[in-house]
Amino acid sequence: MYTIEYYRHELYRIAWRMQYRTKRDFKREVPIVAGPELMEPSFSEQSENKIVMQQYINELTSELGKRVIHEIYVNDKTETQVARELQISQQAVSKWKKKMIGELYQKMNF
């Protein structure tokens, strides 16, 4: 009924899906696990962190990127909420977030 080529093709598809899922899971953001002293920063530490972060956000090149990062990380909104506000897709928000995080990383390390 089925040929060897059919089964070879099916195995290839299954292996590809497994590899794709592994790569996708590997790239996911992981929350930082820390001790109790790091879980509750003081008010002054929180304020300083927000000020420093706002300075880095202001140095970003794209106004839309600035807004996406600010809404997600400063205002604690989800990608979906930001997408609705900006009237763009959630995938676009995700791409902007990834692009701006890369830009922030470069600015912070140079």
C-alpha positions as CSV (number, residue, x, y, z in Angstrom):
1,M,0.0,0.0,0.0
2,Y,2.4,2.7,1.2
3,T,5.9,2.9,-0.2
4,I,9.2,3.4,1.6
5,E,9.3,7.0,0.3
6,Y,6.0,7.8,2.0
7,Y,7.3,6.6,5.4
8,R,10.6,8.4,4.8
9,H,8.7,11.6,4.0
10,E,6.5,11.2,7.1
11,L,9.5,10.6,9.4
12,Y,11.2,13.6,7.9
13,R,8.2,15.8,8.7
14,I,8.0,14.5,12.3
15,A,11.7,15.1,12.8
16,W,11.4,18.6,11.4
17,R,8.5,19.4,13.7
18,M,10.4,18.1,16.7
19,Q,13.5,20.1,15.8
20,Y,11.4,23.3,15.3
21,R,9.7,22.9,18.7
22,T,13.0,22.3,20.4
23,K,14.4,25.5,18.9
24,R,11.3,27.5,19.7
25,D,11.3,26.3,23.3
26,F,15.0,27.0,23.7
27,K,14.5,30.7,22.6
28,R,11.6,31.4,25.0
29,E,12.2,34.0,27.7
30,V,12.8,32.4,31.1
31,P,12.0,34.2,34.4
32,I,14.9,34.9,36.6
33,V,14.9,32.6,39.7
34,A,16.5,34.3,42.6
35,G,16.6,34.4,46.4
36,P,14.0,36.3,48.5
37,E,16.3,39.3,48.8
38,L,16.3,39.8,45.0
39,M,12.6,39.2,44.7
40,E,11.6,42.4,46.6
41,P,13.8,45.3,45.7
42,S,13.5,48.4,47.8
43,F,11.6,51.4,46.6
44,S,14.8,53.4,45.8
45,E,16.2,50.5,43.8
46,Q,13.0,50.2,41.8
47,S,13.0,53.9,41.2
48,E,16.7,53.9,40.1
49,N,16.1,50.9,37.8
50,K,13.1,52.6,36.2
51,I,15.1,55.9,35.7
52,V,18.0,54.0,34.1
53,M,15.7,51.9,32.0
54,Q,13.8,55.0,30.8
55,Q,17.1,56.6,29.8
56,Y,18.0,53.6,27.7
57,I,14.5,53.5,26.2
58,N,14.8,57.2,25.2
59,E,18.0,56.4,23.3
60,L,16.2,53.9,21.0
61,T,16.0,54.9,17.3
62,S,12.4,54.1,16.6
63,E,9.4,55.9,18.2
64,L,7.2,52.8,17.8
65,G,9.9,50.6,19.3
66,K,10.2,53.0,22.3
67,R,6.4,52.8,22.8
68,V,6.3,49.0,22.6
69,I,9.2,48.5,25.1
70,H,7.8,51.1,27.4
71,E,4.3,49.7,27.5
72,I,5.5,46.1,27.9
73,Y,8.3,46.5,30.5
74,V,7.4,49.7,32.3
75,N,3.6,49.6,32.3
76,D,3.5,45.8,32.5
77,K,1.1,45.3,29.6
78,T,0.9,42.2,27.5
79,E,1.9,42.1,23.8
80,T,-1.8,41.6,22.9
81,Q,-2.8,44.7,24.9
82,V,-0.1,46.8,23.3
83,A,-1.1,45.5,19.8
84,R,-4.7,46.6,20.4
85,E,-3.6,50.1,21.6
86,L,-1.3,50.6,18.6
87,Q,-3.7,48.9,16.2
88,I,-1.0,46.5,14.9
89,S,-0.8,42.7,15.1
90,Q,0.6,40.9,18.2
91,Q,3.3,39.4,15.9
92,A,4.4,42.9,14.9
93,V,4.6,43.9,18.6
94,S,6.7,40.7,19.2
95,K,9.0,41.6,16.4
96,W,9.4,45.2,17.6
97,K,10.1,44.0,21.1
98,K,12.8,41.6,19.9
99,K,14.4,44.2,17.7
100,M,14.4,46.9,20.4
101,I,15.8,44.4,23.0
102,G,18.6,43.7,20.7
103,E,19.3,47.4,20.3
104,L,19.2,47.9,24.0
105,Y,21.6,45.0,24.6
106,Q,24.0,46.6,22.1
107,K,23.7,50.0,23.8
108,M,24.2,48.5,27.3
109,N,27.3,46.5,26.3
110,F,29.2,49.3,24.5
